[in-house]
């Protein structure tokens, strides 16, 4: 039995990579990271390819594809360290809005004209002074590390795992952009004071499905970023010379590159199977999402460190730009749950802890 991507998925991958190769150059990434540009034109271009509506049903103007397709795209986006709200707007938000039958909002997402930010921090692991509380139709509190500081609306999960939707420009919303290690994607803090909120779901299972899907796609993003760092390290090693020899001929460098390949390649099938399980094997979906997120966090960190070492001193320079991928992997490690927290959830799913 062969488990791999279909011909249609490979064509989708090729189409997205072609767009990213042309539009998301290192100079473009650098401009976004330095605040000289934003990701709006990149996102609009992806929307024209159907990526914004990837998981939106065709009846609402989307493409109507599944979790594995989203993972294929996420790997491409991570490989090019693309500044984009893909995880929040195109993956997590449609999952929640479909359950609430929010057709108009889904149609707006599919068009690329509407962005939904994600504030799941309090449901994942509440922090002191950042609790979110609701009172009827209003919501109060503080949300930290909210995905997408430029969103039009925000999907908020409280500690009871209920989901609420608020407008970014609603009365009582204060939005403060946060400076994180990864400047290619924006995050913010929301301070909410009697903000009008629409209840999207009271079912914790909907929240769990959204979170698992987000983690699976985030693992794929890390996979793509790590693969890019590995490819860059190998290409550099074939060009850089020391003692009149390319450093790729040195046994120590060969071992470093081989170890990165050996660690990273099995992750691809793991991530693909997670996407498959999200739709086809629901009993395994949560465990696989947790395992993929936590394992890719560790492997990604190893590849990021080792590929930077292969580059030597050049690995730290902005000229090479390797640090953008390094920081993307570092940010992915913590967002939507650290590997330690996610492994604890995996243990709970398996009944290993209470």
N, C-alpha and C positions, 0 to 999 in steps of 0.2 A: 504493500500500500504506500502510495506517495502522498505526503502531506506538504503542500506548498501553495503558492499563489496561483490563482486562475489566470488565463490569458487576459481576461478583462481587467483584472487587478494589476497585472504587469503593464498593460497599456495605460491605465490610470496613473501608475507610478511614473512611467516615462513622460507622460504629458505634464505632470506637476514638476518633475525634475527639469524638464526643458524650460518651463516658465521661470523656475527659481534660478537656474543657471544664468538666464538673461537679466532678470530683474533684481535678484538678491545677491549682489556682489559684496565683497568685503567692504568696499568703500561705502555702499549703501547701509550696511549693518553698522559701520562706524559712525555714520551720520545720525542714525537713530539713537545709538548709545550715547552720543555726545549731545543729544537734544537739538541737533540742527535740522532734523526731519522727524516725521512720525511714520507709523505703519499703515496709515489709512489707504494710500495708493496701492500698497502691496496687497492689503486685504481686499480691496475692490477688484484688483486683478484676479485674485484667487476666487472671488465670488463669481466673476464672469466665467470661470472654469467650472463652477458648480460646487466648489469646496465649502462655501459658507452654508449651503443647503444640503450638504452631504447626507446628513441623518434626518433631514426634514422630509416627510412623505411627499410624493408627487402631487397629491391633491392640494398641497399648500405651496406649490412652486419649487419644491426641493427635488433632490435626486433619489431619495429613499433607499440609500445603501445601509450597510450594517456596521457593526463594531470592528470587524476585521478590516474593512475598507478604510475606516477612520485610522486604524493603526498603521496601515500602509502609508497613508498620507502623512501621519505624524512622524514617521521615520524619515520621510523626505524633508519635512520642515526642520527637524532636528539636525539633519545632515548639513543643511545650509544655514543653521542657526537663525531661522527666519523670525523677524519681529512680527508677531501675529497673535490675535486673540482666539486662535483655533480651539484650544482646549475648553475655554469658557463658553464662547458663543456658539461654536459649531458642534460641540460634543455634549457637554454637561447640560447646557440650557435646553436644547431640544428634548433631551431625555425627560426632564421635569415638565416642560410645557406640553408635551404630548399627553402626559397623564392628566393634565388639567384641561385638555382640549382648547388650548390657546392658539387657534388657527391664524388669527390676524398677526400675532407676534411671530409665529413660526414663518409666515410668509415674508414678513419684514426681515427676519434673519436670513432667509434664503436669498433675498435680493442683495444682501451685503450692506444694506442701509441702516441696520439696527444691530447694536452690540449689547450682549448681556454679560455683566461681570458676575463673579462667583465669590460669595462670602460664606465659606463652610468652616472657617477656623474654630468657631465656638462649638460646633457639633463634633469636630474631630478631637479637639483638646482645648478646653476653655482655659484662658489665661486670666490672671488676677487683674481686675479692673477693666475687663473687656467683655463682660457678660451682656448678652442680648436678651431683652425681655419684651413680651407683648401684652397688650391690654386691649382686647377687642380688635379694632381695626387699625391700631397704631403700634409702632415698634420703637423701642428705645435701647440705647446702649452703644457699644463700640465694637467694630469689627476690624481686626488686624489682618494684614497680608491678604487683601482682597485682590483677586485676579482681575486685571484690566482697569486702569485708572481713567480710561476714556470711554467707558461704557455708557449706554443710554439708560439702562435699567440694571438692577442688581438682584440676584437670586440669593436670599439669605436663609441659612439654616440655624435654628436656635438649638439649645441644649437638648430639647425633646425631639430633635430631628424633624420638626415641621418646617416646611419651605414657604417663604414669603417673597413676593416680588414688589420692589419699590422703584420709583422713578429717580434717576440720578439728580434731577433738578427739582425734586419735591421739596416743599417747605420743611425745614428742620434737618435737612441733609447737609453735613459738612464733609467734604471730600478732600483729604490731604494725601498728595502723592508721596510715596515712600521711596527712599533710595536704597536699593538692594544690590547684592553682588551682581545680579544679572540685569544689565541696563537695556537689553534688547526687548524685554517684555515689561510692561508697566504694572506695578502693584500700588495699592493705596490703603489708607485707613478711612473708614467711614464712622463718623460720629452722628448718631441718630437721636433726635429729640422730637418725640411725638410725631413720627413720620407715618403718613398714611401708607398702609401695606395691604396687599392682596394675598390672601391665603391660597397657596398653590396646591399644597398637599399636607395632610395630617398623617399620612402613612409612612412610618420609618423605612419601609421597604423601598419606597420611591427614592428617598434620600440615599439609601444604601446602593441602589442600582446606579444612581448618578455618580456617586463617589467612586464606586468600583470602575465604572467606565472611564472616569477621569484619570484614575490611577493607571489603568491599563494603557491609555493613550499617552500618558506622561512617561511611562516606561519605554514606549516606542520612541518618543522624542529623545530620551536619553540614549537609546540604542543608536539612533541616527547620528547624534552628536558625537558619541564615542567612536563610531565607525569613521566619521570624518577625521577625527583626531588621529586615528590609527593610519588612515590613508595618507594624511599629511606627513606623519612621522616617517612612513616608509619612503615616500617621495623625497623627503629631505635627506634621508640617510643615503639615497642613491646619488645625490648630487654633492653633498658636503664632503670635502676632502681633508684628510689629515695625514701627514707623513707620506704624501703622494699617493694616497689610496682613498677611495670613498669609504666613509665610515660604515656603510652597509656590509663591507667585507670583514668587519671586525666581529669576532664571535660573540662578544658581550652584547653588541647592538642587535645581532641576529636573534639572540636569546630573548632580548627585551621585546622585540617585535613579535616573535613567535608566541611568547607568553600572552601578549595582548590578544592575538588572534585566537588562541586556545581558550581564553577566558570569555571572549565576546561572542564568538560564532554560535555556541549553544544557546545563547540568549535569544537569538532571532526566532528559533522554533518555539521557544518558551513564550515569547511575546505573541507570536502568531496564534499559538494554541489558546492563549488567554482571550484574544479577540474572537476566536471560534467559539469558545466556551460561553462568552457573554450572551450569545444568541442561540447556540445549539445545545449546550450542556449547562443549564442554569444552576444545577446542584454543585458544580465545580467552579462557577464563575467568581464567587467572592474570594475563595482561597487562592485561585490563580492570579487574580488581580493583586492581592496582597503579596504573594510570592514574587510576582514579576516586578512590582514597584520596589520592594525591598532589595531583591537580588540585583536588579539593574542599577540601583543606587550605589551598591558596593562595587560592582564591576565597572560601572562608569567612572567612579572615582579613581579606581586603579588605572584604567586606560588613560584618563586625563593626566594623572601624575606621571605615568611612564612615558607617554608620548611627548610631554613637555621635557622630560629628561633627555630623550633622544635628540631633541632640538638644541640641547645645551642652553647657553645664554640667550640665543635667539628666541627661545620659547617664551620668554618673558616680555618680548618687545611688542609694541603695537603695530610695528611694520609687518610682522608675520600674522598677528591677529589671533593667535591660537587661544589667547585668554578668553575670547568671547565664547568659544565652545566649552572651555574649562569652567567658566562661570555659569553657563546654562546647565551643565551637569550638576554643579553644586547647588543651584537653586532648585532644580527638579528633585534633588535628594530630600529637601525639607518641605517643599510645598505639597499640600494634601496629605501630610503625615511623614514623619521621619522613618527611616528603616526600622529603628527600634520599636516605635509605636506600631508600625504596620505589622511587624512580626508578632507582636503581642496579640493583635487582632487575628492573625492567621492561627495562632495557637488556640485562641478562644473558639474559632470556627471549628477546629479539629477536636475540641473538647479536652485539650491538654491542660487548660486552666479554667477556673470558674469565671 
